[in-house]
Structure formats: structure tokens, C-alpha cells
Amino acid sequence: MRESQSEYSEICLPNDANTLGNMLGGHVMHLVDLCGAIAAMRHARCSVVTASVDQMTFLHPIRIGELVLLKSQVNRVFRTSMEVGVKVWVENLHSGHMRHTSSAYLTFVALDRAGNRVLLHPVVPETDEEKRRFSEAAERRAYRLAFKEKTKTDSGQTA
Ligand SMILES: CC(C)(COP(=O)(O)OP(=O)(O)OC[C@H]1O[C@@H](n2cnc3c(N)ncnc32)[C@H](O)[C@@H]1OP(=O)(O)O)[C@@H](O)C(=O)NCCC(=O)NCCS
């Protein structure tokens, strides 16, 4: 797990902000996807696609001029898919004050150059924190796949 740990950061610029001067939620989601993909590719060493993103919340606004810092890590590998956790912080560069603003779990699927799914090596949790994330990832996957199945059935019924 440790070897997949990745970071990504950028300053919030006016082009990424809404009319209140806060970073757009969609831009934060874009950064989360990027930072998650880096951890996934570091583990898989091949291309990955985003299969799903779990619920995301935005606890604090990110203002123009502030630094957005993202950290990601593969929490668990299943077969061809893996769960990646991404945490987002905002740092005020004048005061040094940091706040945790979002967290997300994403599932990436590993693909070869021909677009075929690739079987992945497992990750090894070492610390207590990693063991907790590893264990909870299995519960989240069960929920995710049940939700996928349910929405498939629902859309079949309404079609
Ligand atoms: C993601 C994708 C490859 C899955 O294809 P699929 O035909 O549903 O394949 P499978 O059902 O065999 O699933 C493959 C793996 O993805 C997992 N998966 C599929 N849908 C998922 C979902 N909604 N949430 C979590 N995992 C999912 C499966 O559990 C399986 O994992 P495993 O091999 O570790 O057991 C396919 O739906 C796809 O290409 N989607 C578009 C991806 C994309 O363009 N993303 C945005 C740009 S990167």
C-alpha cells in the first residue's frame, strides 16, 4: 500500500473558481480523479480507467490563491479493480493553516494496451491504519456492487 502513495497539488486560480471566488466542485473532483489515478497506475503499472467514485462532500471552500493538496493510496486490490482513497486539504499559504476539505473512494480498473482487463497483484497493508482501510474497503466494495446491480435492475424496469 505504501508504495502506491501519491500526492498532487495546485494553487486555486481564478479560472477554476466560481463567482464567489471558490474553487468549483467539479474541478476538485477532477483533481481527485487525477490523484487517484496516479496511485492506481503506480500500483498497476498500466493504464487504468475510473469505474466509480463514491459519494463526495465538500467541507470547506477553497479560495483563489490557496493551495490544494491531495494524497492518494490504493486501499485494496480485488481482481482487476482496486479501491483508491483520496484525501484533499487546503492550505492558506499566508498563514500556513491547513484544513481537510474532502475525501473520496474511487474504483479503478486496470487495462492493457488492447483494452483488456489486467489481473492485479494484491497490496500489502502494514500499519494498523492500512489494515483498517484494507478491511473496510471490502465492505465498501460489497455496497458499491450491490448498488450497481440495483441501479441496473431499476433502469431495466423503467426502460
Ligand atoms: C469500468 C469498466 C472497465 C468495467 O467493465 P465491465 O464490463 O463492467 O467489467 P466487469 O463487470 O468485469 O468489471 C471489471 C471490474 O470492475 C469492477 N467494477 C465494475 N463496475 C464497477 C463499479 N460501478 N464500481 C466498482 N467496481 C466496479 C468489477 O467489480 C470488476 O472488479 P474485479 O475484476 O476486481 O472483480 C467499464 O464499465 C468501462 O470501461 N467503463 C468506462 C470507464 C471510463 O471511461 N471511465 C472514465 C474515464 S477514465
The ligand as an SDF file (V2000), in Angstrom:
LIG
                    3D

 48 50  0  0  0  0  0  0  0  0999 V2000
  -15.0910    0.0670  -15.7470 C   0  0  0  0  0  0  0  0  0  0  0  0
  -15.3330   -0.9750  -16.8440 C   0  0  0  0  0  0  0  0  0  0  0  0
  -13.9760   -1.3880  -17.4490 C   0  0  0  0  0  0  0  0  0  0  0  0
  -15.9730   -2.1980  -16.1920 C   0  0  0  0  0  0  0  0  0  0  0  0
  -16.3280   -3.0410  -17.2310 O   0  0  0  0  0  0  0  0  0  0  0  0
  -17.3860   -4.2250  -17.0180 P   0  0  0  0  0  0  0  0  0  0  0  0
  -17.7190   -4.7880  -18.3340 O   0  0  0  0  0  0  0  0  0  0  0  0
  -18.4790   -3.7680  -16.1000 O   0  0  0  0  0  0  0  0  0  0  0  0
  -16.4760   -5.2810  -16.3710 O   0  0  0  0  0  0  0  0  0  0  0  0
  -16.7040   -6.2210  -15.1510 P   0  0  0  0  0  0  0  0  0  0  0  0
  -18.1240   -6.2990  -14.7160 O   0  0  0  0  0  0  0  0  0  0  0  0
  -16.0000   -7.4900  -15.4760 O   0  0  0  0  0  0  0  0  0  0  0  0
  -15.8870   -5.4440  -14.0290 O   0  0  0  0  0  0  0  0  0  0  0  0
  -14.4860   -5.3660  -14.0300 C   0  0  0  0  0  0  0  0  0  0  0  0
  -14.0540   -4.9730  -12.6420 C   0  0  0  0  0  0  0  0  0  0  0  0
  -14.5830   -3.6650  -12.3400 O   0  0  0  0  0  0  0  0  0  0  0  0
  -15.3850   -3.7190  -11.1760 C   0  0  0  0  0  0  0  0  0  0  0  0
  -16.4860   -2.7780  -11.3620 N   0  0  0  0  0  0  0  0  0  0  0  0
  -17.2950   -2.6540  -12.4460 C   0  0  0  0  0  0  0  0  0  0  0  0
  -18.1830   -1.6670  -12.2320 N   0  0  0  0  0  0  0  0  0  0  0  0
  -17.9260   -1.1660  -11.0120 C   0  0  0  0  0  0  0  0  0  0  0  0
  -18.4990   -0.1250  -10.2250 C   0  0  0  0  0  0  0  0  0  0  0  0
  -19.5380    0.6020  -10.6670 N   0  0  0  0  0  0  0  0  0  0  0  0
  -17.9830    0.1290   -9.0260 N   0  0  0  0  0  0  0  0  0  0  0  0
  -16.9340   -0.5830   -8.5530 C   0  0  0  0  0  0  0  0  0  0  0  0
  -16.3410   -1.5960   -9.2450 N   0  0  0  0  0  0  0  0  0  0  0  0
  -16.8430   -1.8580  -10.4650 C   0  0  0  0  0  0  0  0  0  0  0  0
  -15.8690   -5.1550  -11.0990 C   0  0  0  0  0  0  0  0  0  0  0  0
  -16.2320   -5.4910   -9.7860 O   0  0  0  0  0  0  0  0  0  0  0  0
  -14.6320   -5.8890  -11.5700 C   0  0  0  0  0  0  0  0  0  0  0  0
  -13.6950   -5.9040  -10.4990 O   0  0  0  0  0  0  0  0  0  0  0  0
  -12.7440   -7.1810  -10.2150 P   0  0  0  0  0  0  0  0  0  0  0  0
  -12.1580   -7.6350  -11.5220 O   0  0  0  0  0  0  0  0  0  0  0  0
  -11.6910   -6.6180   -9.3090 O   0  0  0  0  0  0  0  0  0  0  0  0
  -13.5910   -8.2280   -9.5600 O   0  0  0  0  0  0  0  0  0  0  0  0
  -16.2720   -0.4220  -17.9810 C   0  0  0  0  0  0  0  0  0  0  0  0
  -17.5570   -0.2100  -17.4420 O   0  0  0  0  0  0  0  0  0  0  0  0
  -15.7610    0.8420  -18.5850 C   0  0  0  0  0  0  0  0  0  0  0  0
  -14.8750    0.8180  -19.4350 O   0  0  0  0  0  0  0  0  0  0  0  0
  -16.3250    1.9960  -18.1700 N   0  0  0  0  0  0  0  0  0  0  0  0
  -15.8830    3.2850  -18.6650 C   0  0  0  0  0  0  0  0  0  0  0  0
  -14.6890    3.7590  -17.8750 C   0  0  0  0  0  0  0  0  0  0  0  0
  -14.3580    5.1860  -18.1790 C   0  0  0  0  0  0  0  0  0  0  0  0
  -14.3930    5.5740  -19.3180 O   0  0  0  0  0  0  0  0  0  0  0  0
  -14.0680    5.9600  -17.1290 N   0  0  0  0  0  0  0  0  0  0  0  0
  -13.9060    7.3560  -17.2360 C   0  0  0  0  0  0  0  0  0  0  0  0
  -12.7130    7.7760  -17.9530 C   0  0  0  0  0  0  0  0  0  0  0  0
  -11.2350    7.1000  -17.2820 S   0  0  0  0  0  0  0  0  0  0  0  0
  1  2  1  0
  2  3  1  0
  2  4  1  0
  2 36  1  0
  4  5  1  0
  5  6  1  0
  6  7  2  0
  6  8  1  0
  6  9  1  0
  9 10  1  0
 10 11  2  0
 10 12  1  0
 10 13  1  0
 13 14  1  0
 14 15  1  0
 15 16  1  0
 15 30  1  0
 16 17  1  0
 17 18  1  0
 17 28  1  0
 18 19  1  0
 18 27  1  0
 19 20  2  0
 20 21  1  0
 21 22  1  0
 21 27  2  0
 22 23  1  0
 22 24  2  0
 24 25  1  0
 25 26  2  0
 26 27  1  0
 28 29  1  0
 28 30  1  0
 30 31  1  0
 31 32  1  0
 32 33  2  0
 32 34  1  0
 32 35  1  0
 36 37  1  0
 36 38  1  0
 38 39  2  0
 38 40  1  0
 40 41  1  0
 41 42  1  0
 42 43  1  0
 43 44  2  0
 43 45  1  0
 45 46  1  0
 46 47  1  0
 47 48  1  0
M  END
$$$$
